[in-house]
């Protein structure tokens, strides 16, 4: 039997969670393979790139799409359970795929200024655009969707870790971005008991004459940072006799905080990095990331073929 697509796994995943309760992806592999009557070779079949087994990856994608809805919840990272809504929807399993697709379309397309747009109209719009898109455009859109999902997972993972680990992460990120250069031990995390408002330091030169000071806040996504916290950081920089700092958070900055930083006029330089930008940097600089697959898109070399004589 061919390995099922991720959309074909949605209902079986819900049924598994209903029967077995809180579970991990790993715990679903064998039972679902038996459900679909897959043989051991099909269960272990890898992508051509060698980056993981296909069947388990498709289970993960089924869970990802279900996670766009209120059909499952995640008590903690990597663990899933069905919700009362999910149990209710299993009474009409034929409606689940459309329910998930509408939620996924709404998640990717709904803008802040169009909250009144209905799920049906969003689905119609997405379908229309997809029908008009070229294969290359569809590929780029798929890449954008995968990247967005991965960035969401990055922030979700960070929020499941300790504040101390977050401080180490942001120091490592700035080093990965090139700050500190080839200097040995260029990045340090300050001791929590006596950090004086500074969570990390990056040495810009061997003698340590130039330093970048870091403040990190591992906040829930809806907990925005205001002007007062930035002012405290500026005060901490003054005590450290520095005029350069980076304030990094998993959440966002209020307009008052952004306006305050813009009003400093170079006397002190503060760079604000919110959760969206943080996830982007982690993704692009491949900190804690693995390249899953590389796809080469090729086209004809016009110079090569034009050098040949046309048949008249």
C-alpha positions in Angstrom: 0.0 0.0 0.0 1.4 3.5 -0.8 2.4 5.6 2.1 -0.6 7.9 3.0 -0.4 11.6 2.4 -0.4 13.9 5.4 -4.1 14.9 4.9 -5.1 11.2 4.8 -3.5 10.9 8.3 -5.5 13.6 10.0 -8.5 11.5 11.0 -6.5 8.4 12.1 -4.3 10.7 14.2 -7.4 12.0 16.0 -8.8 8.5 16.4 -5.4 7.4 17.9 -5.4 10.3 20.3 -8.9 9.7 21.4 -8.1 6.0 22.1 -4.7 6.4 23.7 -4.7 9.9 25.2 -1.7 12.2 25.5 1.0 10.9 23.0 4.1 11.8 21.1 4.6 11.5 17.3 7.0 8.6 17.9 4.3 6.6 19.7 2.0 7.0 16.7 4.3 5.5 14.1 3.8 1.8 14.6 0.0 1.9 15.4 -0.7 4.1 12.4 1.5 1.9 10.1 -0.6 -1.1 11.2 -3.8 0.9 10.6 -2.6 1.6 7.0 -1.2 -1.9 6.7 2.3 -0.7 5.7 5.1 -3.1 5.6 8.4 -2.5 7.5 10.1 -1.2 4.3 7.4 1.4 3.7 7.6 2.5 7.4 11.3 3.0 7.2 11.4 4.4 3.6 13.5 7.6 3.6 13.3 10.7 1.4 15.8 10.6 -1.5 17.8 13.3 0.3 18.2 10.9 3.2 16.7 13.3 5.6 14.3 11.2 7.6 11.6 8.6 7.1 8.7 9.7 4.9 5.9 8.1 7.0 6.9 9.7 10.3 7.4 13.1 8.5 3.9 12.9 7.1 2.5 12.1 10.6 4.3 15.3 11.8 2.7 17.4 9.1 -0.7 15.9 9.8 -0.3 17.0 13.5 1.0 20.4 12.4 -2.2 21.1 10.3 -4.4 19.7 13.1 -2.6 22.2 15.4 -3.9 25.1 13.3 -7.3 24.2 14.6 -9.0 23.6 18.0 -9.1 19.8 17.4 -5.9 19.0 19.3 -3.8 20.7 22.0 -0.2 20.5 23.1 0.2 20.2 26.9 4.0 20.5 26.4 6.5 20.4 23.6 6.3 17.2 21.5 3.2 15.9 23.3 -0.4 16.0 21.9 -3.9 15.3 23.0 -7.4 15.5 21.4 -9.7 18.3 22.6 -13.5 18.0 23.2 -14.0 19.7 19.9 -11.8 17.0 18.2 -13.8 14.2 19.8 -17.0 15.9 18.6 -15.7 16.3 15.0 -14.9 12.5 14.9 -18.6 11.9 14.8 -18.5 13.4 11.2 -15.0 12.5 10.1 -15.8 13.4 6.5 -15.9 17.1 7.5 -12.5 17.1 9.2 -10.3 17.6 6.2 -12.2 20.7 5.0 -12.3 22.0 8.6 -8.5 21.8 8.9 -7.9 23.2 5.4 -10.1 26.3 6.1 -8.2 26.9 9.4 -4.8 26.5 7.6 -5.9 29.0 4.9 -7.2 31.5 7.5 -3.9 31.2 9.4 -1.8 32.0 6.4 -4.0 34.7 4.8 -5.9 36.5 7.5 -4.5 40.1 8.0 -4.9 42.3 11.0 -7.1 44.7 9.0 -9.5 42.0 7.6 -10.8 40.3 10.8 -14.3 40.2 9.3 -13.3 38.1 6.4 -15.1 34.7 6.6 -13.3 31.3 6.4 -15.2 30.5 3.2 -14.1 33.6 1.3 -10.5 33.0 2.4 -10.7 29.4 1.1 -12.1 30.7 -2.2 -9.3 33.3 -2.5 -6.5 30.8 -1.8 -7.9 28.3 -4.3 -8.2 31.0 -6.9 -4.6 32.2 -6.4 -3.4 28.6 -6.4 -5.1 27.9 -9.7 -3.4 30.9 -11.4 0.0 30.3 -9.9 2.8 28.8 -12.0 4.5 25.6 -10.7 7.5 27.8 -9.6 5.2 30.2 -7.7 3.6 27.3 -6.0 7.0 26.0 -4.9 8.0 29.3 -3.5 4.7 29.5 -1.6 5.2 26.1 -0.2 8.7 27.1 0.9 7.2 30.2 2.6 4.6 28.2 4.4 7.2 25.7 5.7 9.4 28.5 6.8 6.6 30.2 8.7 5.6 26.9 10.4 9.3 26.3 11.4 9.7 29.9 12.8 6.5 29.4 14.9 8.0 26.2 16.2 11.3 28.0 17.0 9.5 30.5 19.3 7.4 27.8 20.8 10.5 25.8 21.6 12.3 28.8 23.2 9.3 29.4 25.4 9.6 25.8 26.7 13.2 26.4 27.8 14.6 28.2 30.9 15.4 31.9 31.0 19.0 31.0 31.5 19.1 28.9 28.4 17.5 31.8 26.5 20.3 34.1 27.6 22.9 31.5 26.3 20.9 31.2 23.0 20.9 34.9 22.2 24.7 35.2 23.0 25.3 32.2 20.6 23.1 33.8 18.0 25.0 37.1 18.0 28.3 35.2 17.7 26.8 33.1 14.8 25.9 36.4 13.1 29.5 37.5 13.2 29.7 39.6 16.3 32.9 38.9 18.2 34.6 37.6 15.1 37.4 35.1 15.7 38.0 36.2 19.3 38.1 33.3 21.7 35.4 33.4 24.3 34.0 36.5 22.8 30.5 35.9 24.2 29.6 35.5 27.9 26.4 35.2 29.9 26.4 37.2 33.1 25.6 35.6 36.5 21.9 35.8 37.3 22.5 36.9 40.9 24.5 40.0 39.9 23.7 40.9 36.3 22.8 44.6 37.0 20.4 44.5 34.1 22.8 43.0 31.6 22.2 39.4 30.5 25.2 38.9 28.1 28.3 40.6 26.7 29.9 40.3 23.3 33.6 41.4 23.0 34.2 43.2 19.7 38.0 43.1 19.9 40.8 41.1 21.5 41.4 43.6 24.3 37.7 43.9 25.1 37.7 47.7 24.5 34.5 47.4 22.4 31.6 45.6 23.9 28.0 44.9 23.0 25.7 44.5 26.0 22.6 42.3 25.8 19.2 42.2 27.6 17.0 39.2 26.9 13.4 38.7 27.9 11.7 35.3 27.3 8.1 36.6 27.4 4.9 35.1 26.2 4.0 36.2 22.7 1.2 38.5 23.9 3.3 40.2 26.6 4.7 43.3 24.8 7.6 45.3 26.1 7.1 49.0 26.8 9.3 52.1 27.2 10.0 51.6 30.9 12.0 48.4 30.4 14.0 49.9 27.6 14.8 52.9 29.9 16.1 50.5 32.6 18.3 48.9 30.0 19.7 52.3 28.9 20.4 53.0 32.6 22.2 49.6 32.9 24.4 50.6 29.9 25.3 53.9 31.5 26.5 52.1 34.6 28.5 49.8 32.4 29.9 52.9 30.6 28.7 51.6 27.2 26.5 53.1 24.5 25.7 50.0 22.6 23.1 47.4 23.4 20.8 44.8 21.9 17.4 44.1 23.5 16.0 40.7 22.4 12.6 39.3 23.3 10.4 36.5 22.2 7.4 38.8 22.2 7.1 42.3 20.7 7.8 45.9 21.5 5.1 48.6 22.1 5.2 51.7 20.0 6.3 53.7 23.1 9.4 51.5 23.3 10.2 51.9 19.6 9.7 55.6 19.7 11.9 56.0 22.8 14.8 54.1 21.0 14.4 56.3 18.0 14.6 59.4 20.2 18.0 58.5 21.5 19.6 60.2 18.5 22.9 58.2 18.6 23.9 59.1 22.2 23.1 55.5 22.9 22.5 52.9 20.2 19.9 50.3 21.0 18.8 47.6 18.6 15.5 46.0 19.3 14.9 42.4 18.1 11.4 41.0 18.6 10.2 37.4 18.4 9.5 37.5 14.7 13.0 38.9 13.9 14.6 36.5 16.4 13.0 33.5 14.8 14.1 34.8 11.3 17.7 35.2 12.5 17.8 31.8 14.1 16.4 30.3 10.9 18.7 32.1 8.4 21.9 31.7 10.5 21.0 28.0 11.1 21.4 28.1 14.9 20.1 24.8 16.2 18.7 24.0 12.7 19.3 21.2 10.2 19.1 21.4 6.5 16.4 18.9 5.7 16.4 18.9 1.9 18.0 20.9 -0.9 16.1 21.2 -4.2 17.8 22.4 -7.4 15.6 24.1 -10.0 17.3 24.1 -13.4 16.5 25.9 -16.6 18.0 25.9 -20.1 21.2 27.8 -20.6 20.3 30.2 -23.4 23.9 30.9 -24.4 24.6 27.2 -24.8 21.5 26.4 -26.9 21.5 29.6 -29.0 25.0 28.8 -30.1 23.6 25.9 -32.1 22.2 26.4 -35.6 18.4 26.4 -35.9 16.8 23.9 -38.3 15.1 25.9 -41.0 
